[in-house]
Amino acid sequence: MKTIGRLKIGIVGCGGISRAHAQAYRTAGAPIALVYDVDRAAAAALAQEVGAQVADSLRAMAQPGALDAVSICTPPAFHLEHCLPFVRAGIPVLCEKPLEISVPRAQRLAAGVKKKRGLFMTAYCHRFHPPIIEAKKLIASGRLGRPLFFRNMFAGKFVLRGNHRANPKLSGGGCVADNAAHAVDIFRFLVGDVAAVQAQVANLAQQAAVEDFGLLFLRGKKGCVGEIACCYSTPVATNYVEVLCEKGTVTVNYWIPGRPDIAYRIEGEKEERTIDVSKAPDRFIAEIAHFLDCVRTGAKPAVTVADGLASAEVIAAAYASARTGRLVRLP
Ligand SMILES: NC(=O)c1ccc[n+]([C@@H]2O[C@H](COP(=O)([O-])OP(=O)(O)OC[C@H]3O[C@@H](n4cnc5c(N)ncnc54)[C@H](O)[C@@H]3O)[C@@H](O)[C@H]2O)c1
């Protein structure tokens, strides 16, 4: 078993999300040793913030033994080429979502991971969001009965111009590839795999080559249906995950002033109950603590490359449905 304090951690891609990773590693007592970015100034800025060295190249970072673990925080279209050198070198990888920009590329990454049997975790951080964990426990306890209807909204204001998300060759799409990918993973986590999807995408308010609005209707393999809405152009939005079941309903509210993080009501009860999650660690801290536990113990991560591939398949099916207007069944 390795001692956390002695782990050498690397980050590839020194933009927005790398800061959340760096802070979570620091909280776990595993500071960043090496960073790399194609933009040398971005790498130098993160290195200075976290007291790390800038690597000369990704290849230099991905030598066997150079690192104990790495976070890949680059745009989705680079995940395949940035993860595989570490996978081949036997270095555990935490790869940001979405896994890749297409199913074939996600499959190639999954095949590379399977071949080396290394530790690989897809960074679907909402699996570590304390209210989502409580919702999962409630559903698993059977108190709410069988899940029938899943509803999720992830909307807000995100300016596409100047961001890698505006370029579909880098991002794979707009808010569907970005936010609905999280939502699909939450659906799979709470109510099971997806059997079929029907979707609409649109450019409602931003001039961009990718959509700023998406609406997905899901049919689950276990009989639960779902609707997912996502948007990049609505600054005031009600972000939530809600699961309506045969005997009750649970609602997770995201950052809505005045609303509890999680509330549920069971048939026959007049009062809504809430669960206090204010003392639980934030989802990035919990995600990276879990990843490091796996690095230390060799345990299988809670979110695997197969989960990343499964979401990629649903997102590709959603885009196919939006193009054709048809329901698309998953393999
Ligand atoms: N889990 C979450 O909630 C969450 C939140 C934000 C972003 N993300 C994901 O994290 C990833 C990065 O998103 P971001 O918002 O940090 O993007 P960003 O554009 O802010 O940063 C990406 C960084 O990667 C660098 N980069 C680009 N091409 C590179 C290359 N070939 N080699 C090395 N570095 C390269 C860029 O210079 C930039 O510094 C995406 O997959 C995104 O979907 C996840």
The ligand as an SDF file (V2000), in Angstrom:
LIG
                    3D

 44 48  0  0  0  0  0  0  0  0999 V2000
  -16.6650   17.5110  -13.9150 N   0  0  0  0  0  0  0  0  0  0  0  0
  -17.0880   18.7430  -14.1520 C   0  0  0  0  0  0  0  0  0  0  0  0
  -18.0190   19.2360  -13.5350 O   0  0  0  0  0  0  0  0  0  0  0  0
  -16.3820   19.5310  -15.2220 C   0  0  0  0  0  0  0  0  0  0  0  0
  -16.4130   20.9270  -15.1840 C   0  0  0  0  0  0  0  0  0  0  0  0
  -15.7050   21.6340  -16.1590 C   0  0  0  0  0  0  0  0  0  0  0  0
  -15.0130   20.9360  -17.1530 C   0  0  0  0  0  0  0  0  0  0  0  0
  -15.0390   19.5700  -17.1660 N   0  0  0  0  0  0  0  0  0  0  0  0
  -14.3210   18.8200  -18.2330 C   0  0  0  0  0  0  0  0  0  0  0  0
  -12.9160   19.0260  -18.0900 O   0  0  0  0  0  0  0  0  0  0  0  0
  -12.2950   19.1010  -19.3790 C   0  0  0  0  0  0  0  0  0  0  0  0
  -11.5750   20.4470  -19.5050 C   0  0  0  0  0  0  0  0  0  0  0  0
  -12.5440   21.4740  -19.3460 O   0  0  0  0  0  0  0  0  0  0  0  0
  -12.0930   22.9620  -18.8850 P   0  0  0  0  0  0  0  0  0  0  0  0
  -13.3370   23.6930  -18.6190 O   0  0  0  0  0  0  0  0  0  0  0  0
  -11.0500   22.9020  -17.8290 O   0  0  0  0  0  0  0  0  0  0  0  0
  -11.4470   23.4700  -20.2550 O   0  0  0  0  0  0  0  0  0  0  0  0
  -10.4820   24.7120  -20.4860 P   0  0  0  0  0  0  0  0  0  0  0  0
  -10.6280   25.0520  -21.9080 O   0  0  0  0  0  0  0  0  0  0  0  0
  -10.6710   25.7420  -19.4290 O   0  0  0  0  0  0  0  0  0  0  0  0
   -9.0200   24.0700  -20.2450 O   0  0  0  0  0  0  0  0  0  0  0  0
   -8.4720   23.0780  -21.0850 C   0  0  0  0  0  0  0  0  0  0  0  0
   -6.9560   23.1940  -21.0340 C   0  0  0  0  0  0  0  0  0  0  0  0
   -6.4220   22.1480  -21.8640 O   0  0  0  0  0  0  0  0  0  0  0  0
   -5.3290   22.7190  -22.5990 C   0  0  0  0  0  0  0  0  0  0  0  0
   -5.0810   21.9520  -23.8180 N   0  0  0  0  0  0  0  0  0  0  0  0
   -5.7660   22.0170  -24.9790 C   0  0  0  0  0  0  0  0  0  0  0  0
   -5.2110   21.1870  -25.8750 N   0  0  0  0  0  0  0  0  0  0  0  0
   -4.1570   20.5870  -25.2700 C   0  0  0  0  0  0  0  0  0  0  0  0
   -3.1880   19.6440  -25.6890 C   0  0  0  0  0  0  0  0  0  0  0  0
   -3.2110   19.1200  -26.9230 N   0  0  0  0  0  0  0  0  0  0  0  0
   -2.2490   19.2560  -24.8090 N   0  0  0  0  0  0  0  0  0  0  0  0
   -2.2270   19.7660  -23.5480 C   0  0  0  0  0  0  0  0  0  0  0  0
   -3.1110   20.6790  -23.0970 N   0  0  0  0  0  0  0  0  0  0  0  0
   -4.0670   21.0820  -23.9520 C   0  0  0  0  0  0  0  0  0  0  0  0
   -5.7500   24.1520  -22.8930 C   0  0  0  0  0  0  0  0  0  0  0  0
   -4.6300   24.9590  -23.2030 O   0  0  0  0  0  0  0  0  0  0  0  0
   -6.4320   24.5350  -21.5810 C   0  0  0  0  0  0  0  0  0  0  0  0
   -5.5000   25.1100  -20.6750 O   0  0  0  0  0  0  0  0  0  0  0  0
  -13.4200   18.8810  -20.3990 C   0  0  0  0  0  0  0  0  0  0  0  0
  -13.4770   17.5220  -20.7280 O   0  0  0  0  0  0  0  0  0  0  0  0
  -14.6680   19.3080  -19.6230 C   0  0  0  0  0  0  0  0  0  0  0  0
  -15.8680   18.6980  -20.0890 O   0  0  0  0  0  0  0  0  0  0  0  0
  -15.6710   18.8660  -16.2060 C   0  0  0  0  0  0  0  0  0  0  0  0
  1  2  1  0
  2  3  2  0
  2  4  1  0
  4  5  1  0
  4 44  2  0
  5  6  2  0
  6  7  1  0
  7  8  2  0
  8  9  1  0
  8 44  1  0
  9 10  1  0
  9 42  1  0
 10 11  1  0
 11 12  1  0
 11 40  1  0
 12 13  1  0
 13 14  1  0
 14 15  2  0
 14 16  1  0
 14 17  1  0
 17 18  1  0
 18 19  2  0
 18 20  1  0
 18 21  1  0
 21 22  1  0
 22 23  1  0
 23 24  1  0
 23 38  1  0
 24 25  1  0
 25 26  1  0
 25 36  1  0
 26 27  1  0
 26 35  1  0
 27 28  2  0
 28 29  1  0
 29 30  1  0
 29 35  2  0
 30 31  1  0
 30 32  2  0
 32 33  1  0
 33 34  2  0
 34 35  1  0
 36 37  1  0
 36 38  1  0
 38 39  1  0
 40 41  1  0
 40 42  1  0
 42 43  1  0
M  CHG  2   8   1  16  -1
M  END
$$$$
